[in-house]
Amino acid sequence: TNQLFWLTALPALCGATLRIFYAFAVPMIGGRRFTTLATASLLLPAVGIGLAVQDPNTPFEWMVVLALLCGLGGGNFASSMANISYFFPSARQGYALGLNAGLGNFGVTIAQFTIPLVIGFSLLGASGESPGTPARSIHIENAAFIWIPFILICSAAIWFGTKDYAAPPKTFASQLVAGK
């Protein structure tokens, strides 16, 4: 039970911590480059978890690393919020940020509806099983593997479909103003 707590809490803790760094990264690296890299980085937990859950001998420590990597998604959301402000005039930034937040939360809804549907069958072949092993009715690895094509498509769309806009680099002092 204690181990389950940490595996569920670590993605949120990692994502919350990454928000600090990701907010500074967009103006320093550029929105296009950083958002492409941040989106492509989601392949790490998707592939890692998809492989790890297939092996019952996966060590707990490896699952902790994968749980931390899942926090990349939370950090990505923070960077999208920081990046979107540069695309809209001040009068429309609230609308844009609200729309971005709503679409981000809609992604969670899509996952909650999609994952139960895709774990019921094999995505990797007729049976998805090695010869000589009993057939499984649940393919939990699909919960991770289903997102790989979308991550690749979105990474390519960001790289080829967006631009880097010049933005003044943020300083730590400028960010403290938001805390007041």
C-alpha positions in Angstrom: 0.0 0.0 0.0 2.8 2.4 0.8 4.5 1.5 -2.5 1.3 2.2 -4.4 1.0 5.6 -2.7 4.5 6.6 -3.9 3.8 5.4 -7.4 0.7 7.5 -7.7 2.1 10.6 -5.9 5.5 10.8 -7.7 4.1 11.9 -11.2 2.3 14.8 -9.5 5.4 15.8 -7.5 7.6 15.6 -10.5 5.2 17.6 -12.7 4.8 20.3 -10.0 8.6 20.6 -9.7 9.2 20.7 -13.4 6.7 23.6 -13.8 9.3 25.8 -12.2 12.0 24.9 -14.8 9.6 24.6 -17.8 8.3 28.1 -17.3 11.8 29.5 -17.7 12.7 27.1 -20.5 10.2 28.4 -23.1 11.7 31.9 -23.4 15.3 30.6 -23.1 15.1 27.7 -25.7 12.2 28.9 -27.8 8.6 27.7 -27.9 8.9 25.6 -31.0 12.1 23.8 -30.0 11.1 23.3 -26.3 7.6 22.2 -27.0 8.7 19.7 -29.6 11.3 18.3 -27.2 8.9 18.3 -24.3 6.3 16.5 -26.3 8.7 13.9 -27.7 10.0 13.3 -24.1 6.6 11.7 -23.4 7.8 8.7 -25.4 10.0 7.8 -22.5 7.2 7.0 -20.0 4.9 5.6 -22.7 7.5 3.1 -24.0 9.0 2.4 -20.6 5.7 1.7 -18.8 4.4 -0.4 -21.8 7.4 -2.6 -21.5 7.6 -2.7 -17.7 4.0 -3.8 -17.0 4.5 -6.8 -19.3 7.2 -8.2 -17.0 6.1 -9.2 -13.5 9.8 -9.1 -12.5 10.2 -5.4 -13.1 11.9 -4.0 -10.0 10.1 -1.4 -7.9 12.9 1.0 -8.3 12.4 1.0 -12.1 8.7 1.6 -11.6 9.6 4.6 -9.4 11.8 6.0 -12.3 8.9 5.5 -14.7 6.5 7.2 -12.3 8.8 10.2 -12.2 8.9 10.2 -16.0 5.1 10.4 -16.0 5.5 13.8 -14.4 6.9 15.1 -17.7 3.3 15.5 -18.8 2.5 17.9 -15.9 5.6 19.9 -16.7 4.6 20.0 -20.4 1.2 21.4 -19.4 2.9 24.2 -17.5 5.2 25.0 -20.4 2.2 25.2 -22.7 0.6 27.7 -20.4 3.8 29.8 -20.4 4.2 29.5 -24.1 0.7 30.3 -25.2 0.9 33.9 -23.9 3.2 34.9 -26.7 0.7 34.1 -29.4 -2.1 36.3 -28.3 -2.6 40.0 -27.5 -3.0 40.9 -23.9 -6.8 41.4 -24.2 -7.1 37.8 -25.5 -4.6 36.0 -23.3 -7.2 35.0 -20.6 -9.3 33.4 -23.3 -6.4 31.6 -24.8 -5.1 30.3 -21.4 -8.6 29.1 -20.5 -9.0 27.3 -23.7 -5.6 25.7 -23.3 -6.4 24.6 -19.8 -9.7 23.2 -20.8 -8.3 21.2 -23.7 -5.5 19.9 -21.4 -8.2 18.7 -19.0 -10.2 17.2 -21.9 -7.1 15.1 -22.7 -7.5 13.4 -19.3 -11.1 12.6 -20.1 -10.1 11.1 -23.5 -7.6 8.9 -21.6 -10.2 7.8 -19.1 -12.5 6.7 -21.9 -9.9 5.3 -24.2 -7.7 3.2 -21.9 -10.5 0.8 -20.8 -11.3 0.2 -24.4 -7.8 -0.6 -25.6 -6.7 -2.9 -22.8 -9.2 -5.5 -23.8 -7.3 -6.6 -27.0 -3.8 -7.0 -28.3 -2.5 -4.1 -30.4 0.7 -5.9 -31.3 -0.6 -8.8 -33.4 -3.2 -11.5 -33.6 -2.8 -12.7 -30.0 0.0 -10.5 -28.7 1.4 -13.5 -26.9 4.6 -15.5 -27.3 4.1 -19.1 -28.5 3.6 -21.5 -25.5 2.2 -18.8 -23.1 -1.4 -18.7 -22.1 -3.5 -16.0 -23.7 -4.3 -12.9 -21.6 -7.6 -11.1 -21.6 -6.2 -7.8 -20.4 -3.4 -6.1 -22.2 -2.4 -3.3 -19.7 0.6 -2.4 -21.8 -1.9 -0.9 -24.3 -2.7 1.9 -21.8 0.8 3.2 -22.5 1.5 2.1 -26.1 -1.7 3.6 -27.5 -0.3 7.1 -27.1 3.0 6.5 -29.0 1.6 7.3 -32.5 -0.1 10.5 -31.1 3.1 11.6 -29.4 5.0 11.2 -32.7 2.3 13.0 -34.8 2.1 15.9 -32.3 5.9 16.2 -32.1 6.1 16.4 -35.9 3.2 18.8 -36.1 4.7 21.1 -33.5 8.1 21.1 -35.2 6.8 21.7 -38.7 3.8 23.8 -37.8 4.9 26.3 -35.3 7.5 29.1 -35.0 9.7 30.4 -32.3 8.6 33.9 -31.2 11.1 36.3 -29.7 10.3 36.6 -26.0 12.3 38.3 -23.3 13.9 35.7 -20.9 12.2 35.4 -17.6 14.1 36.2 -14.4 13.4 34.6 -11.1 12.5 38.1 -9.7 9.9 38.6 -12.4 8.3 35.3 -11.5 8.1 36.3 -7.8 5.7 39.0 -8.8 3.1 36.3 -9.6 3.5 35.1 -6.0 2.3 38.4 -4.5 
